[in-house]
Amino acid sequence: MSRSRRHSHMRVARRRALQKAAVPHLVPCPKCKTPRLPHRLCPTCGTYAGRQVVRQEERKRAS
Ligand SMILES: [Zn+2]
């Protein structure tokens, strides 16, 4: 590849750093409306795909 040296390492590193700092994609939780990552368990209400995944009992046992 004759074009591989067109940019300095610093220039490429700076561009990649900008991409990584991009705002994450968020979707509102269908249950509590809190913005969360798609296809992830909701950290607020413990629900994923309309199902309660984290038991509410575990929260009560904190004390
Ligand atoms: Zn939620």
N, CA, C, O and the ligand as a Tripos MOL2 file, in Angstrom:
@<TRIPOS>MOLECULE
protein
  253   251    64     0     0
PROTEIN
NO_CHARGES

@<TRIPOS>ATOM
      1 N           0.8380   -1.1960    0.0000 N.3       1 MET1
      2 CA          0.0000    0.0000    0.0000 C.3       1 MET1
      3 C           0.8730    1.2460    0.0000 C.2       1 MET1
      4 O           1.5620    1.5230    0.9820 O.2       1 MET1
      5 N           0.8480    1.9700   -1.0540 N.am      2 SER2
      6 CA          1.7050    3.1430   -1.1300 C.3       2 SER2
      7 C           1.1300    4.3120   -0.3400 C.2       2 SER2
      8 O           1.8370    5.2900   -0.0940 O.2       2 SER2
      9 N          -0.1170    4.2330    0.0570 N.am      3 ARG3
     10 CA         -0.7530    5.3680    0.7350 C.3       3 ARG3
     11 C          -0.6940    5.2350    2.2530 C.2       3 ARG3
     12 O          -1.2200    6.0930    2.9620 O.2       3 ARG3
     13 N          -0.0660    4.1820    2.7640 N.am      4 SER4
     14 CA         -0.1150    3.9030    4.1930 C.3       4 SER4
     15 C           0.6490    4.9240    5.0280 C.2       4 SER4
     16 O           0.4310    5.0060    6.2370 O.2       4 SER4
     17 N           1.5310    5.6980    4.4200 N.am      5 ARG5
     18 CA          2.3370    6.6440    5.1890 C.3       5 ARG5
     19 C           1.8930    8.0860    4.9590 C.2       5 ARG5
     20 O           2.6590    9.0100    5.2310 O.2       5 ARG5
     21 N           0.7170    8.2900    4.4810 N.am      6 ARG6
     22 CA          0.2590    9.6520    4.2100 C.3       6 ARG6
     23 C           0.0820   10.4620    5.5020 C.2       6 ARG6
     24 O           0.2980   11.6740    5.5120 O.2       6 ARG6
     25 N          -0.3200    9.7740    6.6080 N.am      7 HIS7
     26 CA         -0.5580   10.4860    7.8610 C.3       7 HIS7
     27 C           0.4520   10.0670    8.9190 C.2       7 HIS7
     28 O           0.8940    8.9180    8.9520 O.2       7 HIS7
     29 N           0.8050   10.9950    9.7670 N.am      8 SER8
     30 CA          1.6750   10.6650   10.8910 C.3       8 SER8
     31 C           0.8910    9.8610   11.9190 C.2       8 SER8
     32 O          -0.3400    9.8710   11.9210 O.2       8 SER8
     33 N           1.6070    9.1700   12.7870 N.am      9 HIS9
     34 CA          0.9330    8.3960   13.8370 C.3       9 HIS9
     35 C           0.0930    9.3070   14.7180 C.2       9 HIS9
     36 O          -1.0140    8.9430   15.1150 O.2       9 HIS9
     37 N           0.6150   10.4890   15.0250 N.am     10 MET10
     38 CA         -0.1270   11.4200   15.8790 C.3      10 MET10
     39 C          -1.4570   11.8040   15.2520 C.2      10 MET10
     40 O          -2.4770   11.9050   15.9340 O.2      10 MET10
     41 N          -1.4310   12.0140   13.9540 N.am     11 ARG11
     42 CA         -2.6550   12.4250   13.2740 C.3      11 ARG11
     43 C          -3.7020   11.3030   13.3020 C.2      11 ARG11
     44 O          -4.8840   11.5700   13.5160 O.2      11 ARG11
     45 N          -3.2870   10.0780   13.0920 N.am     12 VAL12
     46 CA         -4.2110    8.9360   13.1190 C.3      12 VAL12
     47 C          -4.7220    8.7240   14.5390 C.2      12 VAL12
     48 O          -5.9090    8.4680   14.7430 O.2      12 VAL12
     49 N          -3.8280    8.8300   15.5190 N.am     13 ALA13
     50 CA         -4.2340    8.6190   16.9160 C.3      13 ALA13
     51 C          -5.2690    9.6520   17.3410 C.2      13 ALA13
     52 O          -6.2220    9.3310   18.0500 O.2      13 ALA13
     53 N          -5.0780   10.8820   16.9080 N.am     14 ARG14
     54 CA         -6.0130   11.9440   17.2780 C.3      14 ARG14
     55 C          -7.3980   11.6760   16.6690 C.2      14 ARG14
     56 O          -8.4160   11.8880   17.3280 O.2      14 ARG14
     57 N          -7.4340   11.2180   15.4310 N.am     15 ARG15
     58 CA         -8.7040   10.9270   14.7730 C.3      15 ARG15
     59 C          -9.4340    9.7840   15.4870 C.2      15 ARG15
     60 O         -10.6440    9.8550   15.7070 O.2      15 ARG15
     61 N          -8.6990    8.7410   15.8450 N.am     16 ARG16
     62 CA         -9.3230    7.6110   16.5290 C.3      16 ARG16
     63 C          -9.8140    7.9940   17.9150 C.2      16 ARG16
     64 O         -10.8370    7.4890   18.3780 O.2      16 ARG16
     65 N          -9.0920    8.8810   18.5760 N.am     17 ALA17
     66 CA         -9.5340    9.3450   19.8910 C.3      17 ALA17
     67 C         -10.8570   10.0810   19.7790 C.2      17 ALA17
     68 O         -11.7130    9.9520   20.6540 O.2      17 ALA17
     69 N         -11.0320   10.8390   18.7290 N.am     18 LEU18
     70 CA        -12.2890   11.5590   18.5210 C.3      18 LEU18
     71 C         -13.4330   10.5880   18.2860 C.2      18 LEU18
     72 O         -14.5370   10.8070   18.7870 O.2      18 LEU18
     73 N         -13.1940    9.5280   17.5400 N.am     19 GLN19
     74 CA        -14.2510    8.5550   17.2740 C.3      19 GLN19
     75 C         -14.6690    7.8630   18.5500 C.2      19 GLN19
     76 O         -15.8520    7.6010   18.7650 O.2      19 GLN19
     77 N         -13.6920    7.5660   19.4020 N.am     20 LYS20
     78 CA        -13.9990    6.8390   20.6240 C.3      20 LYS20
     79 C         -14.7650    7.7210   21.6090 C.2      20 LYS20
     80 O         -15.4970    7.2120   22.4580 O.2      20 LYS20
     81 N         -14.6000    9.0360   21.4970 N.am     21 ALA21
     82 CA        -15.2850    9.9500   22.4060 C.3      21 ALA21
     83 C         -16.6980   10.2740   21.9440 C.2      21 ALA21
     84 O         -17.3860   11.0890   22.5590 O.2      21 ALA21
     85 N         -17.1310    9.6360   20.8590 N.am     22 ALA22
     86 CA        -18.4730    9.9130   20.3410 C.3      22 ALA22
     87 C         -19.5280    9.5080   21.3690 C.2      22 ALA22
     88 O         -19.3300    8.5780   22.1520 O.2      22 ALA22
     89 N         -20.6460   10.2230   21.3490 N.am     23 VAL23
     90 CA        -21.7130    9.9700   22.3110 C.3      23 VAL23
     91 C         -22.3000    8.5730   22.0800 C.2      23 VAL23
     92 O         -22.5760    8.2120   20.9360 O.2      23 VAL23
     93 N         -22.4950    7.7830   23.1400 N.am     24 PRO24
     94 CA        -23.0340    6.4360   22.9600 C.3      24 PRO24
     95 C         -24.4930    6.4630   22.5390 C.2      24 PRO24
     96 O         -25.2370    7.3870   22.8690 O.2      24 PRO24
     97 N         -24.8770    5.4570   21.8220 N.am     25 HIS25
     98 CA        -26.2670    5.3410   21.3790 C.3      25 HIS25
     99 C         -27.1470    4.9160   22.5500 C.2      25 HIS25
    100 O         -26.8780    3.9050   23.1990 O.2      25 HIS25
    101 N         -28.1890    5.6830   22.8180 N.am     26 LEU26
    102 CA        -29.0660    5.3870   23.9480 C.3      26 LEU26
    103 C         -30.5110    5.2660   23.4790 C.2      26 LEU26
    104 O         -30.9560    5.9880   22.5870 O.2      26 LEU26
    105 N         -31.2220    4.3490   24.0910 N.am     27 VAL27
    106 CA        -32.6550    4.2110   23.8360 C.3      27 VAL27
    107 C         -33.3750    4.2400   25.1780 C.2      27 VAL27
    108 O         -32.8380    3.7390   26.1660 O.2      27 VAL27
    109 N         -34.5830    4.8150   25.2430 N.am     28 PRO28
    110 CA        -35.3000    4.8600   26.5250 C.3      28 PRO28
    111 C         -35.8140    3.4840   26.9220 C.2      28 PRO28
    112 O         -36.3040    2.7230   26.0880 O.2      28 PRO28
    113 N         -35.6950    3.1830   28.1980 N.am     29 CYS29
    114 CA        -36.2170    1.9270   28.7240 C.3      29 CYS29
    115 C         -37.7420    1.9160   28.5710 C.2      29 CYS29
    116 O         -38.3940    2.9030   28.9120 O.2      29 CYS29
    117 N         -38.3200    0.8270   28.0700 N.am     30 PRO30
    118 CA        -39.7660    0.7780   27.8770 C.3      30 PRO30
    119 C         -40.5400    0.8210   29.1860 C.2      30 PRO30
    120 O         -41.7290    1.1420   29.1970 O.2      30 PRO30
    121 N         -39.8770    0.5020   30.2800 N.am     31 LYS31
    122 CA        -40.5780    0.4620   31.5680 C.3      31 LYS31
    123 C         -40.4280    1.7610   32.3560 C.2      31 LYS31
    124 O         -41.4210    2.3440   32.7900 O.2      31 LYS31
    125 N         -39.1750    2.2190   32.5410 N.am     32 CYS32
    126 CA        -38.9500    3.3930   33.3920 C.3      32 CYS32
    127 C         -38.4850    4.6140   32.5970 C.2      32 CYS32
    128 O         -38.2700    5.6830   33.1690 O.2      32 CYS32
    129 N         -38.3260    4.4540   31.2580 N.am     33 LYS33
    130 CA        -37.9870    5.5760   30.3630 C.3      33 LYS33
    131 C         -36.5880    6.1380   30.5890 C.2      33 LYS33
    132 O         -36.2590    7.1930   30.0460 O.2      33 LYS33
    133 N         -35.7710    5.4680   31.3650 N.am     34 THR34
    134 CA        -34.4040    5.9320   31.5710 C.3      34 THR34
    135 C         -33.5530    5.6230   30.3350 C.2      34 THR34
    136 O         -33.6090    4.5000   29.8340 O.2      34 THR34
    137 N         -32.7660    6.5820   29.8280 N.am     35 PRO35
    138 CA        -31.8880    6.2940   28.6970 C.3      35 PRO35
    139 C         -30.8840    5.2110   29.0600 C.2      35 PRO35
    140 O         -30.2060    5.3020   30.0820 O.2      35 PRO35
    141 N         -30.7920    4.1880   28.2220 N.am     36 ARG36
    142 CA        -29.8500    3.0980   28.4760 C.3      36 ARG36
    143 C         -29.3360    2.5800   27.1460 C.2      36 ARG36
    144 O         -29.8860    2.9110   26.0950 O.2      36 ARG36
    145 N         -28.2950    1.7760   27.1800 N.am     37 LEU37
    146 CA        -27.7510    1.1940   25.9700 C.3      37 LEU37
    147 C         -28.7250    0.1720   25.4030 C.2      37 LEU37
    148 O         -29.3530   -0.5650   26.1630 O.2      37 LEU37
    149 N         -28.8630    0.1110   24.0700 N.am     38 PRO38
    150 CA        -29.7500   -0.8740   23.4700 C.3      38 PRO38
    151 C         -29.2340   -2.2940   23.6740 C.2      38 PRO38
    152 O         -28.0240   -2.5180   23.7110 O.2      38 PRO38
    153 N         -30.1390   -3.2390   23.8050 N.am     39 HIS39
    154 CA        -29.8130   -4.6500   24.0120 C.3      39 HIS39
    155 C         -29.0160   -4.8570   25.2850 C.2      39 HIS39
    156 O         -28.1440   -5.7220   25.3600 O.2      39 HIS39
    157 N         -29.3370   -4.0310   26.3030 N.am     40 ARG40
    158 CA        -28.6580   -4.1690   27.5870 C.3      40 ARG40
    159 C         -29.7010   -4.1530   28.7000 C.2      40 ARG40
    160 O         -30.7720   -3.5630   28.5640 O.2      40 ARG40
    161 N         -29.3660   -4.8050   29.7860 N.am     41 LEU41
    162 CA        -30.2180   -4.7820   30.9660 C.3      41 LEU41
    163 C         -30.3210   -3.3510   31.4920 C.2      41 LEU41
    164 O         -29.3150   -2.6470   31.5810 O.2      41 LEU41
    165 N         -31.5290   -2.9230   31.8370 N.am     42 CYS42
    166 CA        -31.7030   -1.5730   32.3630 C.3      42 CYS42
    167 C         -31.1370   -1.5150   33.7780 C.2      42 CYS42
    168 O         -31.5600   -2.2980   34.6290 O.2      42 CYS42
    169 N         -30.1870   -0.6050   34.0600 N.am     43 PRO43
    170 CA        -29.5960   -0.5330   35.3900 C.3      43 PRO43
    171 C         -30.5320    0.0710   36.4280 C.2      43 PRO43
    172 O         -30.3050   -0.0700   37.6290 O.2      43 PRO43
    173 N         -31.5760    0.7390   35.9720 N.am     44 THR44
    174 CA        -32.4820    1.4190   36.8990 C.3      44 THR44
    175 C         -33.5490    0.4750   37.4460 C.2      44 THR44
    176 O         -33.7410    0.3980   38.6590 O.2      44 THR44
    177 N         -34.2530   -0.2510   36.5520 N.am     45 CYS45
    178 CA        -35.3510   -1.1060   37.0010 C.3      45 CYS45
    179 C         -35.0330   -2.5850   36.8310 C.2      45 CYS45
    180 O         -35.8500   -3.4280   37.2030 O.2      45 CYS45
    181 N         -33.8700   -2.9270   36.2780 N.am     46 GLY46
    182 CA        -33.4930   -4.3330   36.1660 C.3      46 GLY46
    183 C         -34.3230   -5.1130   35.1700 C.2      46 GLY46
    184 O         -34.4870   -6.3240   35.3190 O.2      46 GLY46
    185 N         -34.8500   -4.4440   34.1580 N.am     47 THR47
    186 CA        -35.7120   -5.1070   33.1810 C.3      47 THR47
    187 C         -35.0180   -5.1920   31.8340 C.2      47 THR47
    188 O         -34.3290   -4.2580   31.4230 O.2      47 THR47
    189 N         -35.1990   -6.3120   31.1480 N.am     48 TYR48
    190 CA        -34.6880   -6.4450   29.7930 C.3      48 TYR48
    191 C         -35.7360   -7.1440   28.9330 C.2      48 TYR48
    192 O         -36.2310   -8.2090   29.3030 O.2      48 TYR48
    193 N         -36.0770   -6.5550   27.7880 N.am     49 ALA49
    194 CA        -37.0470   -7.1160   26.8430 C.3      49 ALA49
    195 C         -38.3760   -7.4180   27.5290 C.2      49 ALA49
    196 O         -39.0020   -8.4430   27.2580 O.2      49 ALA49
    197 N         -38.8080   -6.5140   28.4240 N.am     50 GLY50
    198 CA        -40.1040   -6.6580   29.0640 C.3      50 GLY50
    199 C         -40.1220   -7.6650   30.1990 C.2      50 GLY50
    200 O         -41.1800   -7.9620   30.7550 O.2      50 GLY50
    201 N         -38.9370   -8.1970   30.5500 N.am     51 ARG51
    202 CA        -38.8850   -9.1780   31.6350 C.3      51 ARG51
    203 C         -38.0740   -8.6380   32.7990 C.2      51 ARG51
    204 O         -37.0840   -7.9330   32.6040 O.2      51 ARG51
    205 N         -38.4970   -8.9720   34.0060 N.am     52 GLN52
    206 CA        -37.7330   -8.5970   35.1930 C.3      52 GLN52
    207 C         -36.5780   -9.5810   35.3380 C.2      52 GLN52
    208 O         -36.7850  -10.7550   35.6460 O.2      52 GLN52
    209 N         -35.3660   -9.0940   35.1140 N.am     53 VAL53
    210 CA        -34.1990   -9.9790   35.1390 C.3      53 VAL53
    211 C         -33.5500   -9.9610   36.5250 C.2      53 VAL53
    212 O         -33.2070  -11.0080   37.0740 O.2      53 VAL53
    213 N         -33.3860   -8.7620   37.0780 N.am     54 VAL54
    214 CA        -32.8250   -8.6420   38.4180 C.3      54 VAL54
    215 C         -33.9630   -8.6430   39.4370 C.2      54 VAL54
    216 O         -34.8960   -7.8460   39.3370 O.2      54 VAL54
    217 N         -33.8790   -9.5270   40.4000 N.am     55 ARG55
    218 CA        -34.9570   -9.6150   41.3960 C.3      55 ARG55
    219 C         -34.9400   -8.4200   42.3270 C.2      55 ARG55
    220 O         -33.8780   -7.9540   42.7400 O.2      55 ARG55
    221 N         -36.1240   -7.9270   42.6550 N.am     56 GLN56
    222 CA        -36.2260   -6.8100   43.5860 C.3      56 GLN56
    223 C         -35.7650   -7.2270   44.9780 C.2      56 GLN56
    224 O         -35.3530   -6.3810   45.7720 O.2      56 GLN56
    225 N         -35.8290   -8.5280   45.2820 N.am     57 GLU57
    226 CA        -35.4150   -9.0120   46.6060 C.3      57 GLU57
    227 C         -33.9460   -8.7010   46.8780 C.2      57 GLU57
    228 O         -33.5690   -8.3810   48.0050 O.2      57 GLU57
    229 N         -33.1180   -8.7990   45.8290 N.am     58 GLU58
    230 CA        -31.6940   -8.5820   46.0100 C.3      58 GLU58
    231 C         -31.3850   -7.1540   46.4300 C.2      58 GLU58
    232 O         -30.3960   -6.9030   47.1190 O.2      58 GLU58
    233 N         -32.2360   -6.2140   46.0120 N.am     59 ARG59
    234 CA        -32.0220   -4.8300   46.4150 C.3      59 ARG59
    235 C         -32.2970   -4.6470   47.9160 C.2      59 ARG59
    236 O         -31.5990   -3.9000   48.6010 O.2      59 ARG59
    237 N         -33.3320   -5.3480   48.4090 N.am     60 LYS60
    238 CA        -33.7110   -5.1780   49.8040 C.3      60 LYS60
    239 C         -32.6620   -5.7230   50.7590 C.2      60 LYS60
    240 O         -32.5580   -5.2780   51.9020 O.2      60 LYS60
    241 N         -31.8680   -6.7100   50.2720 N.am     61 ARG61
    242 CA        -30.8920   -7.3560   51.1500 C.3      61 ARG61
    243 C         -29.6200   -6.5180   51.3460 C.2      61 ARG61
    244 O         -28.6570   -6.9850   51.9550 O.2      61 ARG61
    245 N         -29.6160   -5.2920   50.8340 N.am     62 ALA62
    246 CA        -28.4080   -4.4670   50.9130 C.3      62 ALA62
    247 C         -28.0310   -4.1440   52.3550 C.2      62 ALA62
    248 O         -26.8450   -3.9950   52.6500 O.2      62 ALA62
    249 N         -29.0020   -4.0330   53.2640 N.am     63 SER63
    250 CA        -28.6910   -3.6240   54.6380 C.3      63 SER63
    251 C         -28.6560   -4.7730   55.6330 C.2      63 SER63
    252 O         -28.4050   -4.5550   56.8180 O.2      63 SER63
    253 ZN        -35.8060    0.5670   33.2030 Zn       64 ZN64
@<TRIPOS>BOND
     1     1     2 1
     2     2     3 1
     3     3     4 2
     4     3     5 am
     5     5     6 1
     6     6     7 1
     7     7     8 2
     8     7     9 am
     9     9    10 1
    10    10    11 1
    11    11    12 2
    12    11    13 am
    13    13    14 1
    14    14    15 1
    15    15    16 2
    16    15    17 am
    17    17    18 1
    18    18    19 1
    19    19    20 2
    20    19    21 am
    21    21    22 1
    22    22    23 1
    23    23    24 2
    24    23    25 am
    25    25    26 1
    26    26    27 1
    27    27    28 2
    28    27    29 am
    29    29    30 1
    30    30    31 1
    31    31    32 2
    32    31    33 am
    33    33    34 1
    34    34    35 1
    35    35    36 2
    36    35    37 am
    37    37    38 1
    38    38    39 1
    39    39    40 2
    40    39    41 am
    41    41    42 1
    42    42    43 1
    43    43    44 2
    44    43    45 am
    45    45    46 1
    46    46    47 1
    47    47    48 2
    48    47    49 am
    49    49    50 1
    50    50    51 1
    51    51    52 2
    52    51    53 am
    53    53    54 1
    54    54    55 1
    55    55    56 2
    56    55    57 am
    57    57    58 1
    58    58    59 1
    59    59    60 2
    60    59    61 am
    61    61    62 1
    62    62    63 1
    63    63    64 2
    64    63    65 am
    65    65    66 1
    66    66    67 1
    67    67    68 2
    68    67    69 am
    69    69    70 1
    70    70    71 1
    71    71    72 2
    72    71    73 am
    73    73    74 1
    74    74    75 1
    75    75    76 2
    76    75    77 am
    77    77    78 1
    78    78    79 1
    79    79    80 2
    80    79    81 am
    81    81    82 1
    82    82    83 1
    83    83    84 2
    84    83    85 am
    85    85    86 1
    86    86    87 1
    87    87    88 2
    88    87    89 am
    89    89    90 1
    90    90    91 1
    91    91    92 2
    92    91    93 am
    93    93    94 1
    94    94    95 1
    95    95    96 2
    96    95    97 am
    97    97    98 1
    98    98    99 1
    99    99   100 2
   100    99   101 am
   101   101   102 1
   102   102   103 1
   103   103   104 2
   104   103   105 am
   105   105   106 1
   106   106   107 1
   107   107   108 2
   108   107   109 am
   109   109   110 1
   110   110   111 1
   111   111   112 2
   112   111   113 am
   113   113   114 1
   114   114   115 1
   115   115   116 2
   116   115   117 am
   117   117   118 1
   118   118   119 1
   119   119   120 2
   120   119   121 am
   121   121   122 1
   122   122   123 1
   123   123   124 2
   124   123   125 am
   125   125   126 1
   126   126   127 1
   127   127   128 2
   128   127   129 am
   129   129   130 1
   130   130   131 1
   131   131   132 2
   132   131   133 am
   133   133   134 1
   134   134   135 1
   135   135   136 2
   136   135   137 am
   137   137   138 1
   138   138   139 1
   139   139   140 2
   140   139   141 am
   141   141   142 1
   142   142   143 1
   143   143   144 2
   144   143   145 am
   145   145   146 1
   146   146   147 1
   147   147   148 2
   148   147   149 am
   149   149   150 1
   150   150   151 1
   151   151   152 2
   152   151   153 am
   153   153   154 1
   154   154   155 1
   155   155   156 2
   156   155   157 am
   157   157   158 1
   158   158   159 1
   159   159   160 2
   160   159   161 am
   161   161   162 1
   162   162   163 1
   163   163   164 2
   164   163   165 am
   165   165   166 1
   166   166   167 1
   167   167   168 2
   168   167   169 am
   169   169   170 1
   170   170   171 1
   171   171   172 2
   172   171   173 am
   173   173   174 1
   174   174   175 1
   175   175   176 2
   176   175   177 am
   177   177   178 1
   178   178   179 1
   179   179   180 2
   180   179   181 am
   181   181   182 1
   182   182   183 1
   183   183   184 2
   184   183   185 am
   185   185   186 1
   186   186   187 1
   187   187   188 2
   188   187   189 am
   189   189   190 1
   190   190   191 1
   191   191   192 2
   192   191   193 am
   193   193   194 1
   194   194   195 1
   195   195   196 2
   196   195   197 am
   197   197   198 1
   198   198   199 1
   199   199   200 2
   200   199   201 am
   201   201   202 1
   202   202   203 1
   203   203   204 2
   204   203   205 am
   205   205   206 1
   206   206   207 1
   207   207   208 2
   208   207   209 am
   209   209   210 1
   210   210   211 1
   211   211   212 2
   212   211   213 am
   213   213   214 1
   214   214   215 1
   215   215   216 2
   216   215   217 am
   217   217   218 1
   218   218   219 1
   219   219   220 2
   220   219   221 am
   221   221   222 1
   222   222   223 1
   223   223   224 2
   224   223   225 am
   225   225   226 1
   226   226   227 1
   227   227   228 2
   228   227   229 am
   229   229   230 1
   230   230   231 1
   231   231   232 2
   232   231   233 am
   233   233   234 1
   234   234   235 1
   235   235   236 2
   236   235   237 am
   237   237   238 1
   238   238   239 1
   239   239   240 2
   240   239   241 am
   241   241   242 1
   242   242   243 1
   243   243   244 2
   244   243   245 am
   245   245   246 1
   246   246   247 1
   247   247   248 2
   248   247   249 am
   249   249   250 1
   250   250   251 1
   251   251   252 2
@<TRIPOS>SUBSTRUCTURE
     1 MET1         2 RESIDUE 1 A MET
     2 SER2         6 RESIDUE 1 A SER
     3 ARG3        10 RESIDUE 1 A ARG
     4 SER4        14 RESIDUE 1 A SER
     5 ARG5        18 RESIDUE 1 A ARG
     6 ARG6        22 RESIDUE 1 A ARG
     7 HIS7        26 RESIDUE 1 A HIS
     8 SER8        30 RESIDUE 1 A SER
     9 HIS9        34 RESIDUE 1 A HIS
    10 MET10       38 RESIDUE 1 A MET
    11 ARG11       42 RESIDUE 1 A ARG
    12 VAL12       46 RESIDUE 1 A VAL
    13 ALA13       50 RESIDUE 1 A ALA
    14 ARG14       54 RESIDUE 1 A ARG
    15 ARG15       58 RESIDUE 1 A ARG
    16 ARG16       62 RESIDUE 1 A ARG
    17 ALA17       66 RESIDUE 1 A ALA
    18 LEU18       70 RESIDUE 1 A LEU
    19 GLN19       74 RESIDUE 1 A GLN
    20 LYS20       78 RESIDUE 1 A LYS
    21 ALA21       82 RESIDUE 1 A ALA
    22 ALA22       86 RESIDUE 1 A ALA
    23 VAL23       90 RESIDUE 1 A VAL
    24 PRO24       94 RESIDUE 1 A PRO
    25 HIS25       98 RESIDUE 1 A HIS
    26 LEU26      102 RESIDUE 1 A LEU
    27 VAL27      106 RESIDUE 1 A VAL
    28 PRO28      110 RESIDUE 1 A PRO
    29 CYS29      114 RESIDUE 1 A CYS
    30 PRO30      118 RESIDUE 1 A PRO
    31 LYS31      122 RESIDUE 1 A LYS
    32 CYS32      126 RESIDUE 1 A CYS
    33 LYS33      130 RESIDUE 1 A LYS
    34 THR34      134 RESIDUE 1 A THR
    35 PRO35      138 RESIDUE 1 A PRO
    36 ARG36      142 RESIDUE 1 A ARG
    37 LEU37      146 RESIDUE 1 A LEU
    38 PRO38      150 RESIDUE 1 A PRO
    39 HIS39      154 RESIDUE 1 A HIS
    40 ARG40      158 RESIDUE 1 A ARG
    41 LEU41      162 RESIDUE 1 A LEU
    42 CYS42      166 RESIDUE 1 A CYS
    43 PRO43      170 RESIDUE 1 A PRO
    44 THR44      174 RESIDUE 1 A THR
    45 CYS45      178 RESIDUE 1 A CYS
    46 GLY46      182 RESIDUE 1 A GLY
    47 THR47      186 RESIDUE 1 A THR
    48 TYR48      190 RESIDUE 1 A TYR
    49 ALA49      194 RESIDUE 1 A ALA
    50 GLY50      198 RESIDUE 1 A GLY
    51 ARG51      202 RESIDUE 1 A ARG
    52 GLN52      206 RESIDUE 1 A GLN
    53 VAL53      210 RESIDUE 1 A VAL
    54 VAL54      214 RESIDUE 1 A VAL
    55 ARG55      218 RESIDUE 1 A ARG
    56 GLN56      222 RESIDUE 1 A GLN
    57 GLU57      226 RESIDUE 1 A GLU
    58 GLU58      230 RESIDUE 1 A GLU
    59 ARG59      234 RESIDUE 1 A ARG
    60 LYS60      238 RESIDUE 1 A LYS
    61 ARG61      242 RESIDUE 1 A ARG
    62 ALA62      246 RESIDUE 1 A ALA
    63 SER63      250 RESIDUE 1 A SER
    64 ZN64       253 GROUP 0 **** ****
